[in-house]
């Protein structure tokens, strides 16, 4: 159990670090992109801004899922990277089909990934809402 908790804490810390750096970079990229292309002035530009924001968030989550998958392969919890990626994606997203499971030795680690993924996806959702009201097509007070 201690190994699961220790390894889980390390991987969660790394995914939070990836997420933090990704959001900082995405914020800087979007600030420059909006300023250079004046995206906030027209609907098409606002749509492009939201597309880039969503793809940036998706990229961050992809890196985080890959990190978990690599850890699963490294500890021998899954036999190959494809299986580990599938398991990690369904676990991170809390979808959890259950067709692939970890051995009892590592199942706490999988639960920790689910909790971490839930938090990071929630963080991304909050970021996306803020971005959509700042430079996207949804201005505060216009739709709600």
Phi and psi restraints in degrees (value plus and minus 20) as a CYANA .aco file:
   2 UNK   PHI     -82.6   -42.6
   2 UNK   PSI     -57.5   -17.5
   3 UNK   PHI     -84.7   -44.7
   3 UNK   PSI     -62.5   -22.5
   4 UNK   PHI     -79.8   -39.8
   4 UNK   PSI     -68.0   -28.0
   5 UNK   PHI     -85.6   -45.6
   5 UNK   PSI     -61.7   -21.7
   6 UNK   PHI     -86.0   -46.0
   6 UNK   PSI     -69.5   -29.5
   7 UNK   PHI     -84.2   -44.2
   7 UNK   PSI     -61.7   -21.7
   8 UNK   PHI     -80.7   -40.7
   8 UNK   PSI     -61.4   -21.4
   9 UNK   PHI     -83.3   -43.3
   9 UNK   PSI     -61.3   -21.3
  10 UNK   PHI     -84.3   -44.3
  10 UNK   PSI     -67.2   -27.2
  11 UNK   PHI     -88.7   -48.7
  11 UNK   PSI     -60.6   -20.6
  12 UNK   PHI     -80.7   -40.7
  12 UNK   PSI     -62.5   -22.5
  13 UNK   PHI     -80.4   -40.4
  13 UNK   PSI     -62.2   -22.2
  14 UNK   PHI     -86.5   -46.5
  14 UNK   PSI     -58.8   -18.8
  15 UNK   PHI     -89.0   -49.0
  15 UNK   PSI     -56.0   -16.0
  16 UNK   PHI     -85.7   -45.7
  16 UNK   PSI     -59.4   -19.4
  17 UNK   PHI     -83.1   -43.1
  17 UNK   PSI     -66.0   -26.0
  18 UNK   PHI     -78.2   -38.2
  18 UNK   PSI     -64.5   -24.5
  19 UNK   PHI     -85.8   -45.8
  19 UNK   PSI     -64.2   -24.2
  20 UNK   PHI     -80.9   -40.9
  20 UNK   PSI     -69.9   -29.9
  21 UNK   PHI     -82.5   -42.5
  21 UNK   PSI     -61.2   -21.2
  22 UNK   PHI     -81.7   -41.7
  22 UNK   PSI     -63.7   -23.7
  23 UNK   PHI     -88.1   -48.1
  23 UNK   PSI     -56.7   -16.7
  24 UNK   PHI     -83.7   -43.7
  24 UNK   PSI     -67.6   -27.6
  25 UNK   PHI     -84.2   -44.2
  25 UNK   PSI     -63.0   -23.0
  26 UNK   PHI     -81.6   -41.6
  26 UNK   PSI     -61.1   -21.1
  27 UNK   PHI     -82.0   -42.0
  27 UNK   PSI     -63.9   -23.9
  28 UNK   PHI     -86.2   -46.2
  28 UNK   PSI     -64.0   -24.0
  29 UNK   PHI     -81.4   -41.4
  29 UNK   PSI     -66.2   -26.2
  30 UNK   PHI     -85.8   -45.8
  30 UNK   PSI     -59.8   -19.8
  31 UNK   PHI     -78.8   -38.8
  31 UNK   PSI     -66.8   -26.8
  32 UNK   PHI     -89.5   -49.5
  32 UNK   PSI     -62.6   -22.6
  33 UNK   PHI     -82.1   -42.1
  33 UNK   PSI     -63.8   -23.8
  34 UNK   PHI     -85.6   -45.6
  34 UNK   PSI     -61.8   -21.8
  35 UNK   PHI     -86.9   -46.9
  35 UNK   PSI     -66.7   -26.7
  36 UNK   PHI     -87.6   -47.6
  36 UNK   PSI     -61.6   -21.6
  37 UNK   PHI    -120.1   -80.1
  37 UNK   PSI     -21.2    18.8
  38 UNK   PHI      32.2    72.2
  38 UNK   PSI      27.5    67.5
  39 UNK   PHI     -86.5   -46.5
  39 UNK   PSI     -48.4    -8.4
  40 UNK   PHI     -93.5   -53.5
  40 UNK   PSI     -26.2    13.8
  41 UNK   PHI    -106.9   -66.9
  41 UNK   PSI     -31.6     8.4
  42 UNK   PHI    -167.4  -127.4
  42 UNK   PSI     136.0   176.0
  43 UNK   PHI     -79.5   -39.5
  43 UNK   PSI     -60.2   -20.2
  44 UNK   PHI     -84.0   -44.0
  44 UNK   PSI     -62.4   -22.4
  45 UNK   PHI     -84.1   -44.1
  45 UNK   PSI     -59.0   -19.0
  46 UNK   PHI     -85.3   -45.3
  46 UNK   PSI     -56.6   -16.6
  47 UNK   PHI     -85.8   -45.8
  47 UNK   PSI     -62.6   -22.6
  48 UNK   PHI     -82.2   -42.2
  48 UNK   PSI     -62.0   -22.0
  49 UNK   PHI     -80.1   -40.1
  49 UNK   PSI     -62.0   -22.0
  50 UNK   PHI     -89.1   -49.1
  50 UNK   PSI     -58.3   -18.3
  51 UNK   PHI     -80.5   -40.5
  51 UNK   PSI     -66.8   -26.8
  52 UNK   PHI     -83.5   -43.5
  52 UNK   PSI     -59.4   -19.4
  53 UNK   PHI     -83.4   -43.4
  53 UNK   PSI     -67.4   -27.4
  54 UNK   PHI     -83.4   -43.4
  54 UNK   PSI     -62.9   -22.9
  55 UNK   PHI     -84.7   -44.7
  55 UNK   PSI     -56.3   -16.3
  56 UNK   PHI     -83.1   -43.1
  56 UNK   PSI     -63.9   -23.9
  57 UNK   PHI     -84.5   -44.5
  57 UNK   PSI     -62.0   -22.0
  58 UNK   PHI     -81.2   -41.2
  58 UNK   PSI     -60.1   -20.1
  59 UNK   PHI     -81.8   -41.8
  59 UNK   PSI     -61.4   -21.4
  60 UNK   PHI     -82.4   -42.4
  60 UNK   PSI     -65.4   -25.4
  61 UNK   PHI     -85.0   -45.0
  61 UNK   PSI     -55.7   -15.7
  62 UNK   PHI     -81.5   -41.5
  62 UNK   PSI     -65.5   -25.5
  63 UNK   PHI     -79.9   -39.9
  63 UNK   PSI     -61.5   -21.5
  64 UNK   PHI     -86.5   -46.5
  64 UNK   PSI     -62.7   -22.7
  65 UNK   PHI     -83.4   -43.4
  65 UNK   PSI     -62.8   -22.8
  66 UNK   PHI     -81.4   -41.4
  66 UNK   PSI     -59.6   -19.6
  67 UNK   PHI     -79.7   -39.7
  67 UNK   PSI     -68.0   -28.0
  68 UNK   PHI     -80.1   -40.1
  68 UNK   PSI     -64.2   -24.2
  69 UNK   PHI     -80.8   -40.8
  69 UNK   PSI     -62.9   -22.9
  70 UNK   PHI     -83.1   -43.1
  70 UNK   PSI     -59.1   -19.1
  71 UNK   PHI     -83.1   -43.1
  71 UNK   PSI     -64.1   -24.1
  72 UNK   PHI     -80.0   -40.0
  72 UNK   PSI     -61.0   -21.0
  73 UNK   PHI     -88.2   -48.2
  73 UNK   PSI     -62.5   -22.5
  74 UNK   PHI     -81.7   -41.7
  74 UNK   PSI     -55.7   -15.7
  75 UNK   PHI    -110.4   -70.4
  75 UNK   PSI     -21.5    18.5
  76 UNK   PHI      59.8    99.8
  76 UNK   PSI      -2.3    37.7
  77 UNK   PHI     -94.8   -54.8
  77 UNK   PSI     -45.1    -5.1
  78 UNK   PHI    -153.6  -113.6
  78 UNK   PSI     127.8   167.8
  79 UNK   PHI     -94.3   -54.3
  79 UNK   PSI     -48.8    -8.8
  80 UNK   PHI    -167.5  -127.5
  80 UNK   PSI     146.9   186.9
  81 UNK   PHI     -87.0   -47.0
  81 UNK   PSI     -57.6   -17.6
  82 UNK   PHI     -81.4   -41.4
  82 UNK   PSI     -65.7   -25.7
  83 UNK   PHI     -83.0   -43.0
  83 UNK   PSI     -63.6   -23.6
  84 UNK   PHI     -84.8   -44.8
  84 UNK   PSI     -59.1   -19.1
  85 UNK   PHI     -85.0   -45.0
  85 UNK   PSI     -62.7   -22.7
  86 UNK   PHI     -82.1   -42.1
  86 UNK   PSI     -69.0   -29.0
  87 UNK   PHI     -80.1   -40.1
  87 UNK   PSI     -66.2   -26.2
  88 UNK   PHI     -83.1   -43.1
  88 UNK   PSI     -60.9   -20.9
  89 UNK   PHI     -84.1   -44.1
  89 UNK   PSI     -65.5   -25.5
  90 UNK   PHI     -90.3   -50.3
  90 UNK   PSI     -50.7   -10.7
  91 UNK   PHI     -96.7   -56.7
  91 UNK   PSI     -67.5   -27.5
  92 UNK   PHI     -77.4   -37.4
  92 UNK   PSI     -61.0   -21.0
  93 UNK   PHI    -101.0   -61.0
  93 UNK   PSI     -23.3    16.7
  94 UNK   PHI      42.2    82.2
  94 UNK   PSI      -1.9    38.1
  95 UNK   PHI     -89.9   -49.9
  95 UNK   PSI     -69.7   -29.7
  96 UNK   PHI      30.6    70.6
  96 UNK   PSI      48.9    88.9
  97 UNK   PHI     -77.1   -37.1
  97 UNK   PSI     -56.9   -16.9
  98 UNK   PHI      69.1   109.1
  98 UNK   PSI     -18.0    22.0
  99 UNK   PHI     -96.0   -56.0
  99 UNK   PSI     -42.8    -2.8
 100 UNK   PHI    -141.2  -101.2
 100 UNK   PSI     112.7   152.7
 101 UNK   PHI    -153.4  -113.4
 101 UNK   PSI     140.1   180.1
 102 UNK   PHI    -106.7   -66.7
 102 UNK   PSI     136.6   176.6
 103 UNK   PHI     -85.5   -45.5
 103 UNK   PSI     137.6   177.6
 104 UNK   PHI     -72.8   -32.8
 104 UNK   PSI     -49.5    -9.5
 105 UNK   PHI     -81.1   -41.1
 105 UNK   PSI     -52.4   -12.4
 106 UNK   PHI    -136.9   -96.9
 106 UNK   PSI     -16.1    23.9
 107 UNK   PHI     -85.1   -45.1
 107 UNK   PSI     -48.5    -8.5
 108 UNK   PHI     -84.3   -44.3
 108 UNK   PSI     -55.7   -15.7
 109 UNK   PHI     -81.9   -41.9
 109 UNK   PSI     -61.4   -21.4
 110 UNK   PHI     -83.0   -43.0
 110 UNK   PSI     -60.1   -20.1
 111 UNK   PHI     -83.3   -43.3
 111 UNK   PSI     -59.1   -19.1
 112 UNK   PHI     -84.5   -44.5
 112 UNK   PSI     -57.5   -17.5
 113 UNK   PHI     -81.9   -41.9
 113 UNK   PSI     -62.2   -22.2
 114 UNK   PHI     -80.1   -40.1
 114 UNK   PSI     -64.2   -24.2
 115 UNK   PHI     -84.6   -44.6
 115 UNK   PSI     -65.6   -25.6
 116 UNK   PHI     -82.5   -42.5
 116 UNK   PSI     -63.7   -23.7
 117 UNK   PHI     -82.4   -42.4
 117 UNK   PSI     -62.0   -22.0
 118 UNK   PHI     -78.4   -38.4
 118 UNK   PSI     -65.2   -25.2
 119 UNK   PHI     -85.6   -45.6
 119 UNK   PSI     -65.2   -25.2
 120 UNK   PHI     -88.3   -48.3
 120 UNK   PSI     -57.1   -17.1
 121 UNK   PHI     -86.5   -46.5
 121 UNK   PSI     -59.3   -19.3
 122 UNK   PHI     -82.0   -42.0
 122 UNK   PSI     -61.1   -21.1
 123 UNK   PHI     -82.5   -42.5
 123 UNK   PSI     -62.8   -22.8
 124 UNK   PHI     -83.8   -43.8
 124 UNK   PSI     -58.3   -18.3
 125 UNK   PHI     -83.0   -43.0
 125 UNK   PSI     -64.1   -24.1
 126 UNK   PHI     -82.0   -42.0
 126 UNK   PSI     -62.1   -22.1
 127 UNK   PHI     -82.8   -42.8
 127 UNK   PSI     -62.8   -22.8
 128 UNK   PHI     -85.1   -45.1
 128 UNK   PSI     -60.1   -20.1
 129 UNK   PHI     -83.7   -43.7
 129 UNK   PSI     -64.8   -24.8
 130 UNK   PHI     -82.0   -42.0
 130 UNK   PSI     -62.5   -22.5
 131 UNK   PHI     -85.8   -45.8
 131 UNK   PSI     -58.6   -18.6
 132 UNK   PHI     -89.5   -49.5
 132 UNK   PSI     -48.3    -8.3
 133 UNK   PHI    -106.9   -66.9
 133 UNK   PSI     -38.9     1.1
 134 UNK   PHI    -108.5   -68.5
 134 UNK   PSI     -75.0   -35.0
 135 UNK   PHI    -146.3  -106.3
 135 UNK   PSI     -14.7    25.3
 136 UNK   PHI    -118.4   -78.4
 136 UNK   PSI    -187.2  -147.2
 137 UNK   PHI     -99.9   -59.9
 137 UNK   PSI     -20.6    19.4
 138 UNK   PHI    -133.7   -93.7
 138 UNK   PSI      74.0   114.0
 139 UNK   PHI    -101.0   -61.0
 139 UNK   PSI     126.0   166.0
 140 UNK   PHI     -80.7   -40.7
 140 UNK   PSI     111.1   151.1
 141 UNK   PHI      70.4   110.4
 141 UNK   PSI     -31.8     8.2
 142 UNK   PHI    -107.2   -67.2
 142 UNK   PSI     -51.0   -11.0
 143 UNK   PHI    -136.9   -96.9
 143 UNK   PSI     -35.4     4.6
